[in-house]
Structure formats: structure tokens, C-alpha cells
Amino acid sequence: MADFKDELSPELIARLAGDLTGVSSSFDGAAFEQLATDGLGELELKARIDWIARALSAVMPAAPEGAARVIRAALDHGGLRGWDSMPVNAYVAAAMLDRPDIGLPLLAALTPRHTAEFAIRPFLEAHFDLTMDRLRSWVGDPDEHVRRLVSEGTRPRLPWGQRLSRLIADPAPAVELLDALADDESPYVRRSVANHLNDISKDHPGLALEKARRWSAGAVQDDFVVRHGLRTLVKRGHSEALAILGFDPDAPVGIAGLVCSPSSVPIGEATTIEFTLQAGAAMKAVIDYVVHYQGVRGPKAGKVFKLSVRDLPADRPVRFSRRHRFGHVSIRTIRPGPHRIEVQVNGRVLGETVVDVIADDAAATAD
């Protein structure tokens, strides 16, 4: 699979130069291409975006008003689409930070091309009240991309984005915006609100639960925002979050036949987790399994994996099976040793077993 950084390529730079030279005779496309491509290959994703943005700063009109006219003209002619807009967003966030009256409306115009959720964050840090006022005015914007920017741009823990420490400490200003978007007609907007609620739940679970209850009671569209927004609390077995979603943590249910086959696997290989659940009364169940990976200093806290959400019948066994691979991923290095696996239903651990993960060289020796 191609790396995201490869999107920020010499071909993108050439397209960007074409979009801007096509609407401005003063834009030096050749100089921009040379500045932007020299040294690009050594950089990772975010560094490439910033590198191309700095190249734009070197050749764009010095006056923010003039630069904004060039960008808007390129947008009007259908340019700056997809990843091509990302360095432009970063340029606006840097070059127009002292002119939010120009930069913020420009980000609203750019966000439908891809997303300006990263570029608006420096404005929140530098001009919080002014930027929040602008975001309030966008809550009712006819473009779903602009409405989504309101929610996504204020997410306190946006992946890959600058953390908003002020909103981590006190999410109330952002929650005011979310109240207006939680039942938005656009699924695109509602997914952002759900992710934002999940961010809030990590620092202020009580507030997240209060909002979830209110939004659930007044929802017209669906319950996705609440279901998806409480996912971290559900994984942690939070009883109130489970209750809001209709899951009873104390429902009578037992587990039998929990095994992992094989019980010993080399790094990179998979085991199959199998077990049977039997409920004493018909119940709605969220079924997860938890893997306690080995860390440098021993077993880590469990990582929860979703398995199933389903209705369990009364007094009838239901069999479950799931393959789990112990392979290295970008966020996790697999280390040899015993790995405890637990099965939890409605946040309650019902049973556990152990898989022994062995190093590749040990597996080869055994063969």
C-alpha cells in the first residue's frame, strides 16, 4: 500500500504550479517547483506539506489580500483539489495567521477540496475568541464540509493534528458547537461529532455521558453519534455508557470452551479465539476480546478489539470465533512471551486464556 507521504509528490507540485500560474501572471511557477521539489524526497508527510507551504510563501504575493485573490481564483477555476489543497491550507495557516479576517474565510473556501481541519488549529491557538465566533457562524453553513470543519477543527485530540490544550482542559466552548451539529442531516458531519465526543470522553467522561444522554433523547437522524462517540468508554466497560446504549453490564451470561488454537504462534502468525456464550435471559450484548501484549517491562494494559454486537437468546448457547494475528504494525511491536486474552461481554470479563508468542528465530529452530 502506498504511503500517504507519496501523495505530496513532484507531480502534485507541478499541478499546484499549474493551478496558480493559470490564474496569476505574477506567480513564478518554475521557481516554486524548484523550491518545493529540492529535498522533498527526504521528508515525511507533515514535513512535506510544510516544505511545499514554505515554497509557496517564497513566491506568493506578499500582501495577504493579493495571495488570497490568487487562491480564490484557482478555486473558482476548479483547481486545488484533494491533496493539492493541503500545502495551501498550511500556507494560509502560516502566512495569514495575523490576518484571521482573511485566513479564516479562505479556509472555509478551501475545506470542501479536502479538509482544513489541521490549518484552522493555529488560528484557535492565536485568536481563540475570534475563531470561535467564526466557527459559530459556520454551524448553519449550507456546505457540509464547512459544518464538519466546525467539529473536526475543534477536536481536542485530533489524530496527526496539533492538540488543543485549552479545549482539553475545558471543552465547553466546543460542546456548544457540537450541540448544534449532533443531529446534523449529513452523516459526514455526524461522524465528526461522534469522534469529537469520543475525544471528550477521554478527559471528561461525565460531560460526554451527559451529552450522549441528551443527544440520544432528541435524535431524529439515528443513534450513530452516541454509539460511536462512547466507544472508548464502552471498551473500558463503563457501566453508564453501556446503559445509555442499552447494554446491561449485570445481565446473566456465562462463557464456556474458551480456547485459542494454536496456543503457541510465531510472531506474524495468527491464532483462532473460540468460545461459547449462554445467556440466562434474552439480552443485548456487546462482545469484545482484550489482548495484553508484552511490553519492554512486561505485559501492557489490555488492548480491546471489537468482536460482535448482537442479541443473545435465553438459555441457548451461541458459538463465536475470531482470528487474531500477532504481527508488527506501525503503532505496535510484537514481543515474544505469554499474551493473556480475555473475553468481555457488556464490559465484564467472563474468561481468559493465554497464547504463547514466540520469536521468528525460535520458530525456525523448532522446525
Secondary structure, DSSP 4 states (H G I P E B T S, - for coil): ---GGGGSSHHHHHHHHHHHHTT-TT--HHHHHHHHHTTGGG--HHHHHHHHHHHHHHHS-SSHHHHHHHHHHHHHTT-S-GGGHHHHHHHHHHHTTT-HHHHHHHHHHHGGGS--TTTTHHHHHHSHHHHHHHHHHHTT-S-HHHHHHHHHHT-TT-TTSPP-HHHHH--HHHHHHHHHHTT-S-HHHHHHHHHHHHHHHHH-HHHHHHHHHHHHHH-SS-SHHHHHHTHHHHHTT-HHHHHHTT--TT--EEEEEEEEESSEEETT-EEEEEEEEEESS-EEEEEEEEEE-EETTEEPSPEEEEEEEEEEPBT--EEEEEEEE---BTTB---SEEEEEEEEETTEEEEEEEEEEE-HHHHHHH-
